[in-house]
Amino acid sequence: MTMPVSPGRDTRIDVFRALALLTIFIDHVPGTMFET
């Protein structure tokens, strides 16, 4: 199910948020080289 994107929404912000969430997820997975 796809939601229509409103004309005022900036896709770059969504991409940045997705990358941030992915980075946080990878950082918290045990056994990866990025784990701190």
Biopython code that builds the backbone (N, CA, C, O; Angstrom):
import numpy as np
from Bio.PDB.StructureBuilder import StructureBuilder

atoms = [
    (1, "MET", "N", (0.857, -1.180, 0.000)),
    (1, "MET", "CA", (0.000, 0.000, 0.000)),
    (1, "MET", "C", (0.895, 1.232, 0.000)),
    (1, "MET", "O", (1.672, 1.439, 0.932)),
    (2, "THR", "N", (0.789, 2.023, -1.012)),
    (2, "THR", "CA", (1.601, 3.233, -1.096)),
    (2, "THR", "C", (0.763, 4.448, -0.742)),
    (2, "THR", "O", (-0.400, 4.566, -1.126)),
    (3, "MET", "N", (1.387, 5.336, -0.005)),
    (3, "MET", "CA", (0.716, 6.566, 0.400)),
    (3, "MET", "C", (1.134, 7.675, -0.558)),
    (3, "MET", "O", (2.312, 7.773, -0.902)),
    (4, "PRO", "N", (0.217, 8.493, -0.986)),
    (4, "PRO", "CA", (0.599, 9.604, -1.858)),
    (4, "PRO", "C", (1.435, 10.627, -1.095)),
    (4, "PRO", "O", (1.143, 10.949, 0.057)),
    (5, "VAL", "N", (2.454, 11.123, -1.735)),
    (5, "VAL", "CA", (3.338, 12.100, -1.107)),
    (5, "VAL", "C", (2.770, 13.488, -1.350)),
    (5, "VAL", "O", (2.446, 13.853, -2.480)),
    (6, "SER", "N", (2.655, 14.254, -0.274)),
    (6, "SER", "CA", (2.138, 15.611, -0.421)),
    (6, "SER", "C", (3.158, 16.470, -1.166)),
    (6, "SER", "O", (4.357, 16.208, -1.072)),
    (7, "PRO", "N", (2.720, 17.468, -1.890)),
    (7, "PRO", "CA", (3.644, 18.259, -2.706)),
    (7, "PRO", "C", (4.696, 19.018, -1.901)),
    (7, "PRO", "O", (5.749, 19.351, -2.445)),
    (8, "GLY", "N", (4.444, 19.302, -0.624)),
    (8, "GLY", "CA", (5.391, 20.063, 0.169)),
    (8, "GLY", "C", (6.437, 19.214, 0.864)),
    (8, "GLY", "O", (7.287, 19.751, 1.574)),
    (9, "ARG", "N", (6.398, 17.912, 0.680)),
    (9, "ARG", "CA", (7.312, 17.026, 1.393)),
    (9, "ARG", "C", (8.651, 16.928, 0.657)),
    (9, "ARG", "O", (8.695, 16.802, -0.567)),
    (10, "ASP", "N", (9.737, 16.989, 1.425)),
    (10, "ASP", "CA", (11.071, 16.925, 0.845)),
    (10, "ASP", "C", (11.602, 15.499, 0.964)),
    (10, "ASP", "O", (11.800, 14.999, 2.072)),
    (11, "THR", "N", (11.830, 14.854, -0.158)),
    (11, "THR", "CA", (12.282, 13.459, -0.169)),
    (11, "THR", "C", (13.676, 13.318, 0.424)),
    (11, "THR", "O", (14.003, 12.270, 0.982)),
    (12, "ARG", "N", (14.498, 14.348, 0.314)),
    (12, "ARG", "CA", (15.861, 14.270, 0.854)),
    (12, "ARG", "C", (15.855, 14.044, 2.358)),
    (12, "ARG", "O", (16.726, 13.350, 2.883)),
    (13, "ILE", "N", (14.892, 14.617, 3.050)),
    (13, "ILE", "CA", (14.792, 14.421, 4.496)),
    (13, "ILE", "C", (14.446, 12.972, 4.800)),
    (13, "ILE", "O", (14.996, 12.386, 5.732)),
    (14, "ASP", "N", (13.536, 12.387, 4.020)),
    (14, "ASP", "CA", (13.176, 10.983, 4.215)),
    (14, "ASP", "C", (14.373, 10.066, 3.980)),
    (14, "ASP", "O", (14.569, 9.099, 4.716)),
    (15, "VAL", "N", (15.166, 10.362, 2.966)),
    (15, "VAL", "CA", (16.351, 9.557, 2.681)),
    (15, "VAL", "C", (17.349, 9.675, 3.826)),
    (15, "VAL", "O", (17.919, 8.671, 4.253)),
    (16, "PHE", "N", (17.565, 10.877, 4.322)),
    (16, "PHE", "CA", (18.488, 11.079, 5.439)),
    (16, "PHE", "C", (18.021, 10.329, 6.682)),
    (16, "PHE", "O", (18.828, 9.706, 7.371)),
    (17, "ARG", "N", (16.715, 10.387, 6.973)),
    (17, "ARG", "CA", (16.170, 9.681, 8.139)),
    (17, "ARG", "C", (16.319, 8.174, 7.985)),
    (17, "ARG", "O", (16.635, 7.480, 8.951)),
    (18, "ALA", "N", (16.094, 7.662, 6.779)),
    (18, "ALA", "CA", (16.239, 6.225, 6.538)),
    (18, "ALA", "C", (17.686, 5.786, 6.745)),
    (18, "ALA", "O", (17.937, 4.744, 7.350)),
    (19, "LEU", "N", (18.635, 6.573, 6.249)),
    (19, "LEU", "CA", (20.046, 6.240, 6.443)),
    (19, "LEU", "C", (20.435, 6.294, 7.916)),
    (19, "LEU", "O", (21.212, 5.463, 8.387)),
    (20, "ALA", "N", (19.899, 7.264, 8.639)),
    (20, "ALA", "CA", (20.191, 7.368, 10.069)),
    (20, "ALA", "C", (19.645, 6.156, 10.821)),
    (20, "ALA", "O", (20.334, 5.595, 11.673)),
    (21, "LEU", "N", (18.417, 5.751, 10.513)),
    (21, "LEU", "CA", (17.834, 4.581, 11.171)),
    (21, "LEU", "C", (18.603, 3.312, 10.832)),
    (21, "LEU", "O", (18.811, 2.464, 11.699)),
    (22, "LEU", "N", (19.024, 3.175, 9.589)),
    (22, "LEU", "CA", (19.799, 2.009, 9.188)),
    (22, "LEU", "C", (21.139, 1.978, 9.915)),
    (22, "LEU", "O", (21.588, 0.917, 10.348)),
    (23, "THR", "N", (21.775, 3.132, 10.048)),
    (23, "THR", "CA", (23.045, 3.215, 10.765)),
    (23, "THR", "C", (22.874, 2.835, 12.227)),
    (23, "THR", "O", (23.695, 2.101, 12.776)),
    (24, "ILE", "N", (21.828, 3.323, 12.856)),
    (24, "ILE", "CA", (21.555, 2.983, 14.255)),
    (24, "ILE", "C", (21.299, 1.489, 14.396)),
    (24, "ILE", "O", (21.794, 0.860, 15.331)),
    (25, "PHE", "N", (20.524, 0.916, 13.467)),
    (25, "PHE", "CA", (20.230, -0.518, 13.517)),
    (25, "PHE", "C", (21.507, -1.344, 13.394)),
    (25, "PHE", "O", (21.729, -2.268, 14.176)),
    (26, "ILE", "N", (22.350, -1.011, 12.406)),
    (26, "ILE", "CA", (23.589, -1.766, 12.197)),
    (26, "ILE", "C", (24.503, -1.632, 13.410)),
    (26, "ILE", "O", (25.172, -2.593, 13.792)),
    (27, "ASP", "N", (24.535, -0.452, 14.016)),
    (27, "ASP", "CA", (25.391, -0.220, 15.185)),
    (27, "ASP", "C", (24.969, -1.077, 16.369)),
    (27, "ASP", "O", (25.800, -1.407, 17.215)),
    (28, "HIS", "N", (23.697, -1.443, 16.447)),
    (28, "HIS", "CA", (23.209, -2.198, 17.592)),
    (28, "HIS", "C", (23.124, -3.700, 17.350)),
    (28, "HIS", "O", (22.746, -4.440, 18.258)),
    (29, "VAL", "N", (23.463, -4.169, 16.159)),
    (29, "VAL", "CA", (23.460, -5.608, 15.881)),
    (29, "VAL", "C", (24.750, -6.193, 16.435)),
    (29, "VAL", "O", (25.837, -5.745, 16.069)),
    (30, "PRO", "N", (24.647, -7.190, 17.316)),
    (30, "PRO", "CA", (25.860, -7.755, 17.900)),
    (30, "PRO", "C", (26.694, -8.511, 16.861)),
    (30, "PRO", "O", (26.160, -9.160, 15.961)),
    (31, "GLY", "N", (28.003, -8.408, 17.012)),
    (31, "GLY", "CA", (28.908, -9.156, 16.163)),
    (31, "GLY", "C", (29.320, -8.462, 14.883)),
    (31, "GLY", "O", (30.043, -9.054, 14.081)),
    (32, "THR", "N", (28.891, -7.236, 14.660)),
    (32, "THR", "CA", (29.321, -6.520, 13.460)),
    (32, "THR", "C", (30.558, -5.697, 13.776)),
    (32, "THR", "O", (30.842, -5.405, 14.937)),
    (33, "MET", "N", (31.291, -5.326, 12.734)),
    (33, "MET", "CA", (32.501, -4.536, 12.963)),
    (33, "MET", "C", (32.173, -3.103, 13.372)),
    (33, "MET", "O", (33.045, -2.375, 13.846)),
    (34, "PHE", "N", (30.912, -2.695, 13.188)),
    (34, "PHE", "CA", (30.504, -1.339, 13.560)),
    (34, "PHE", "C", (29.988, -1.257, 14.992)),
    (34, "PHE", "O", (29.700, -0.168, 15.489)),
    (35, "GLU", "N", (29.871, -2.397, 15.651)),
    (35, "GLU", "CA", (29.338, -2.424, 17.016)),
    (35, "GLU", "C", (30.301, -1.702, 17.956)),
    (35, "GLU", "O", (31.515, -1.898, 17.897)),
    (36, "THR", "N", (29.738, -0.869, 18.817)),
    (36, "THR", "CA", (30.581, -0.152, 19.789)),
    (36, "THR", "C", (30.246, -0.578, 21.194)),
    (36, "THR", "O", (30.848, -0.087, 22.148)),
]
sb = StructureBuilder()
sb.init_structure("model")
sb.init_model(0)
sb.init_chain("A")
sb.init_seg("    ")
for serial, (resi, resn, name, xyz) in enumerate(atoms, 1):
    if name == "N":
        sb.init_residue(resn, " ", resi, " ")
    sb.init_atom(name, np.array(xyz, "f"), 0.0, 1.0, " ", f" {name:<3s}", serial, name[0])
structure = sb.get_structure()
